[in-house]
Structures are given as structure tokens and as C-alpha cells.
Amino acid sequence: MTGFKLFIEDPINYLLATIPEAQDHLEKLEGQRIGISIHETKTTFQLHFQDLNLHITENSPKKPNVILSGKSLDILETRVTGHTSGSVSVDGNEALFLSVST
């Protein structure tokens, strides 16, 4: 997971810190967790919002508020469009997922 932090988490948090509107949005997401399960690689991880930052964790004892699972390209398309497509399923608080998408 070190690669996630170095190549994904840190750059995203850097960019979010430079966008004033993002800070308000991150405050609303405080404490929320999104589980992501990628079918092809059988990889599961969580996006956790805390202290106005996004954190990516591979193993967490805490249950996510919503779980997004499917093939990687379908998850990406769902993320971009805000509508589930292909193999993607959303289990839990779908409004939370849509909130992150916007």
C-alpha cells in the first residue's frame, strides 16, 4: 500500500488542499469510509476521509459506509459518470458514493 500513499494519496491531498471548495466538501465527508473491491485483481481497500484528507487503507477493522465493487474500468466509468455501469454494484449508502463523485 506504500505505492498508494506515494503515488495516489499524497498527490490527491496536495491538490485538494489547493482548492478552497474542496475543503468544505471534505468537512462533510469527515469520518466516512468507502470500500472498493476490484474484481480482476481481487484487491480491496478503503478510502477514509479524516482531518480534511483522503486516506487509503488496505486492511481496516472498520466497516465502510458504502462498498463499490466491480471490474476496474467499470468502476472508473461509474466514478466519472456518477451512474453505476457494467459489473459495478454499490452496497450501502449510495448517496455517500455520489457525494464523493461530485
C-alpha positions in Angstrom: 0.0 0.0 0.0 3.0 2.3 0.2 2.6 2.9 -3.5 -1.0 4.1 -3.0 0.2 6.6 -0.5 3.1 7.9 -2.5 1.5 7.9 -6.0 -2.2 8.5 -5.2 -3.0 9.6 -1.7 -0.3 12.3 -1.3 -0.9 13.9 -4.7 -4.7 13.9 -4.3 -4.4 15.5 -0.8 -2.0 18.1 -2.2 -4.4 19.0 -4.9 -7.4 19.1 -2.6 -5.5 21.5 -0.3 -5.2 23.9 -3.1 -8.9 24.0 -4.0 -10.9 26.1 -1.5 -14.2 24.5 -2.4 -12.8 21.1 -1.7 -12.3 21.9 2.0 -16.0 22.4 2.5 -16.8 19.2 0.8 -14.2 17.3 2.8 -15.7 18.6 6.0 -19.0 17.0 5.1 -17.2 13.7 4.4 -15.4 13.6 7.7 -15.3 10.1 9.1 -16.8 8.4 6.1 -15.4 5.3 4.6 -15.8 3.9 1.1 -14.8 0.3 0.4 -13.6 -0.5 -3.1 -13.3 -4.1 -4.4 -11.7 -4.6 -7.8 -12.7 -8.0 -9.3 -9.8 -8.6 -11.7 -7.1 -8.3 -9.1 -9.2 -9.3 -6.1 -7.9 -6.1 -4.4 -9.9 -4.5 -1.6 -9.2 -1.2 0.0 -10.9 1.7 1.7 -11.0 5.4 1.1 -11.3 7.1 4.5 -11.9 10.9 4.9 -10.3 12.3 8.1 -8.8 15.7 9.0 -9.6 17.2 5.6 -7.6 14.5 3.9 -8.2 11.3 1.9 -6.5 8.2 3.4 -6.3 4.9 1.6 -6.1 1.7 3.8 -5.7 -1.9 2.7 -6.8 -3.6 5.8 -9.2 -1.8 8.2 -11.3 -3.3 11.0 -13.8 -0.6 10.5 -16.8 -1.2 8.2 -17.2 1.1 5.2 -20.3 3.2 4.8 -20.6 2.1 1.2 -18.9 -0.7 -0.8 -18.3 -0.2 -4.5 -17.3 -3.4 -6.3 -16.8 -4.4 -10.0 -14.2 -4.5 -12.8 -11.7 -1.7 -12.7 -12.8 0.0 -16.0 -16.5 -0.2 -14.9 -15.6 1.4 -11.5 -13.7 4.1 -13.3 -16.7 4.8 -15.7 -19.1 4.8 -12.7 -16.8 7.3 -10.9 -16.7 9.6 -13.9 -20.4 9.4 -14.8 -21.9 9.1 -11.3 -24.1 6.2 -12.6 -23.3 2.5 -12.0 -22.4 0.7 -15.2 -21.4 -2.8 -16.3 -20.3 -5.0 -13.4 -20.4 -2.4 -10.7 -22.5 -2.8 -7.6 -23.0 -0.4 -4.8 -23.8 -1.7 -1.4 -24.7 0.7 1.4 -25.0 4.4 1.5 -25.1 5.2 -2.3 -25.7 8.9 -1.5 -22.2 8.9 0.1 -20.7 7.5 -3.1 -22.5 10.1 -5.2 -21.3 12.8 -2.9 -17.7 11.8 -3.4 -18.2 11.6 -7.2 -19.2 15.2 -7.3 
